[in-house]
Amino acid sequence: MPGGGREVAESCVDSLNLELVATYCKRLHPNKPELAARRIEAIGYQVGLQLAERYTKERPRFADHLEAIKFICKDFWAEVFRKQVDNLKTNHRGVFVLQDNKFRWLTRISVDSAPPGEAAQMDVNAAANASRASQAAGQYLYFPCGLIRGALTNLGVACAVSAEVSTLPACSFVVRVKV
Amino acid sequence: MASTACFVIVSRNDCPIYESEVGTAPKKDEAAHLHQFILHASLDIVQDVVWTTNAMYLKLVDKFNDLLVSVYVTADTHTRLMLLHDSRNEDGIKNFFQEVHELYIKMLLNPLYVPGSRITSPFFDTRVRTLARKYL
């Protein structure tokens, strides 16, 4: 793009995501989490479309879906999050799982551990922690899901993206390609 | 040196979202229809060629009498920038396409622009014509 690349502090993007979630989920649609999720995802979709167009300007086009997903895992992730996706799994039938062990936008989120006095029930705690983690962090992953969906759609891969988080700050994005 | 040139951007739904005559030849009424017809007819050939290579600039795709069609495809495979011309200026055309691609990306970055709708901005039009004069 013209002029050298202009940069924004990463904390701004982090804070923007936090504020986006706070506004949509608490202020605008407090009783309709689904609607808030769809709105945030739609914003991410548009941004993903535009970013994909920018980042693919110089490189040759993609031969198939796998190439496009690999582009997302390496170049796109590196441009947006300054690291690459740690693990990519596929079942070769249109489902891809992108796993990021230290997702940058989740590094500042922590979950309170279970209150003391229940240390005896360790496995229950693990499960409870996992569900608390996914509840807390799930909302912050709507925007990245939209980002991935927008980028892939603009590269010709129609898909649906959902996110799961088990232990903060690791999370995984499941991409289902629509045939 | 008079040269004919007609430039069209075709979107994913196979609708033209931008078209303009950028040549320096004097305008003839029936020629405009012919130009559009030739460009639309070469869309099929573009579809075939697009899968054979993963470069963006597809060079010369079709020929009609003495008019040539060159095409440049962006990353999503369905947004095609097509140029009908009668000169053989490959480097100039390639640079023209790259500059218009940058302009198109800027259009997309506009949040009020619906991707796939007609580009009606007069600034875009002026810039494309300037680029055409410069490179073609």
Interface residues (C-beta under 8 A of the other chain):
Chain A: M1 P2 Q46 L49 Q50 A52 E53 R54 T56 K57 R59 P60 R61 F62 A63 N154 L155 G156
Chain B: N54 A55 M56 V73 T74 A75 D76 T77 H78 H101 E102 I105 L108 L109 P111 P115
